[in-house]
Amino acid sequence: TNAIESINAQLRKIIKTRGHFPTDEAATKLIWLGLRNITANWGHAAHDWKVAMNQFAILYGDRFTRPSW
């Protein structure tokens, strides 16, 4: 999926800039830190989603149903 491809691309970018690793532990630590930084930004994507939903309801009221959460 797109989410997995995005994670893979970001990890490749992190690994590519580092070059080689002296030990397997160093590689594992870098990947772990990279994943921690990548997942830290996951909650920011829907920052203004409520504003967008309100606009959709105004513009497309007959075709747009609000979720029940």
DATARA-V728486 format. One record per backbone hydrogen bond with DSSP energy under -1.0 kcal/mol. NH is the residue of the N-H (numbers start at 1). CO is the residue of the C=O. E is the energy in kcal/mol with one decimal. If there is no record, write none. Layout:
((NH CO E) (NH CO E))
This chain:
((5 1 -2.2) (6 2 -2.2) (7 3 -2.1) (8 4 -2.6) (9 5 -2.4) (10 6 -2.3) (11 7 -2.6) (12 8 -2.5) (13 9 -2.0) (14 10 -1.9) (15 11 -2.7) (16 12 -2.8) (17 13 -1.7) (19 15 -1.7) (27 23 -1.5) (28 24 -2.5) (29 25 -2.5) (30 26 -2.1) (31 27 -2.4) (32 28 -2.4) (33 29 -2.7) (34 30 -2.5) (35 31 -2.6) (36 32 -2.2) (37 33 -2.2) (38 34 -2.4) (39 35 -2.6) (40 36 -1.1) (41 38 -1.0) (42 39 -1.0) (44 41 -1.1) (47 44 -1.1) (49 46 -1.2) (52 48 -2.0) (53 49 -2.6) (54 50 -2.1) (55 51 -2.0) (56 52 -2.5) (57 53 -2.4) (58 54 -1.9) (59 55 -2.8) (60 56 -3.2) (63 60 -1.1) (64 60 -1.8))
